[in-house]
Amino acid sequence: MSKTYLIYGVSKGLGKALVDGISTNEDTVYGVSRSKPPFEQTNFHWLQADLNDVQCANTIKSIIKQQPINTLIYNVGIWEKLAFNDEYQFETTDDIELLNIIQTNISACLLNLKALLPNLRLAQNSKIILIGSTWGLDNHNGKEVTFSATKYALRGIVQSLRETLRKDKIGISILNLGYLATEFPLSVPVSDVIEKSDGQLIPLQDVINAVRFILSTSDATCVKEITMPAMMDENV
């Protein structure tokens, strides 16, 4: 049976891998990104949208209309300009940058879920997957305050929205991911990714397998949370 996917952040990295890795030629994939993805597929429909725009959700809804959605994956996460290096200081974070991170990572997520829940209810055994981070886990060692706050918030969305979705039997999950080998597409064998990244990064194939597992479950099950740090990651 063909399915309809709505995937955010498809222009590169994990988003592109999700388009390539979880759908079949019979499925319909709507991909949301600000810039045009560098690929074309017969079953892929690009939706240009800037998640920093508060009207983004309404724009996407006007295109999707009453199309049932089997799977919605919110693969979005921007961070501070100086994040993940020694120069980062919370106090020097630009105010507008801080607010943009919150809008893109959290506010847009809430608005899009709110707008598209009716479409998810129209499909059978539909799933919502939020792509989180190990920066949203308790007692991680990162110091990027705004990015971390938004990833904690995603876990709150999953935990609370599940109470609304239980009666609809819509599963909602979050993947808390560590450092990803996003520079290596799915076409690169896992063994090569491990060798080229010195075993420090998570191959995208492992993330795709986790997503496939969630999608394979029945509507009698809700996979609430999967945490996937890299084996050598000492941040968590």
KAGIZI-V776267 format. One record per backbone hydrogen bond with DSSP energy under -0.5 kcal/mol. NH is the residue of the N-H (numbers start at 1). CO is the residue of the C=O. E is the energy in kcal/mol with one decimal. If there is no record, write none. Layout:
nh: (NH;NH)
co: (CO;CO)
e: (E;E)
This chain:
nh: (5;6;7;8;9;10;15;16;17;18;19;20;21;22;23;27;28;29;30;30;31;31;32;33;38;39;44;45;47;48;49;51;53;54;56;59;60;61;62;63;63;64;65;67;69;70;70;71;72;73;74;74;75;76;83;85;88;92;93;98;99;100;101;102;103;104;105;106;107;108;110;111;112;113;114;115;116;117;120;121;122;123;126;127;128;129;130;131;132;132;134;136;137;140;141;145;148;149;150;151;152;153;154;155;156;157;158;159;160;161;162;163;164;164;165;166;168;169;169;170;171;171;173;174;175;176;176;177;177;178;181;182;184;185;188;189;192;193;194;195;196;197;198;199;200;202;203;206;207;208;209;210;211;212;213;214;215;216;217;217;221;224;226;228;228;233)
co: (28;71;30;73;32;32;12;12;13;14;15;16;17;18;19;24;3;43;5;28;29;45;7;47;11;37;41;29;31;46;33;49;50;52;53;55;56;57;58;59;60;60;61;64;119;4;68;4;127;6;72;129;73;74;80;82;85;89;90;94;95;96;97;98;99;100;101;102;102;103;106;107;108;109;110;111;112;113;116;117;118;120;123;70;171;72;173;74;130;175;177;133;134;137;235;143;144;145;146;147;148;149;150;151;152;153;154;155;156;157;158;160;160;161;161;162;165;165;166;165;126;169;128;224;130;174;226;132;175;228;202;180;181;183;185;187;189;189;190;191;192;193;195;194;197;179;201;203;203;204;205;206;207;208;209;210;211;212;213;214;218;222;174;176;226;230)
e: (-2.9;-2.7;-2.8;-2.6;-2.1;-1.4;-1.0;-0.9;-1.9;-2.5;-1.8;-2.3;-2.7;-1.7;-0.6;-1.2;-2.8;-2.8;-3.2;-0.5;-0.6;-2.6;-2.9;-1.7;-0.7;-0.8;-1.3;-2.9;-3.4;-0.6;-1.8;-0.7;-2.3;-0.5;-2.1;-2.1;-2.4;-2.6;-2.0;-0.9;-0.7;-2.7;-2.8;-1.9;-1.8;-1.8;-0.5;-1.7;-2.3;-2.7;-0.5;-2.3;-1.1;-1.0;-1.9;-0.9;-1.6;-1.0;-1.6;-2.4;-2.2;-2.4;-2.1;-1.8;-2.5;-2.8;-2.7;-2.1;-2.2;-3.1;-2.6;-2.5;-2.5;-2.4;-2.5;-2.0;-1.8;-1.3;-1.8;-2.1;-0.7;-1.0;-0.5;-2.6;-2.6;-2.8;-2.7;-2.4;-1.0;-2.5;-2.0;-2.0;-1.3;-1.1;-1.8;-1.2;-2.3;-2.6;-2.1;-1.8;-2.3;-1.9;-1.4;-1.1;-1.4;-2.1;-2.2;-2.3;-2.2;-2.9;-1.3;-1.1;-0.7;-0.7;-2.3;-1.5;-0.8;-0.8;-1.3;-1.7;-1.7;-0.6;-2.7;-1.1;-2.3;-0.6;-3.2;-0.8;-1.0;-2.2;-2.6;-1.4;-1.7;-0.6;-1.9;-0.5;-0.5;-2.1;-2.6;-1.9;-3.0;-1.8;-1.1;-2.3;-2.0;-2.6;-0.6;-1.3;-1.0;-2.5;-2.1;-1.6;-2.4;-2.7;-2.0;-2.0;-2.5;-1.4;-0.7;-1.2;-1.5;-1.0;-2.4;-3.5;-0.5;-1.8)
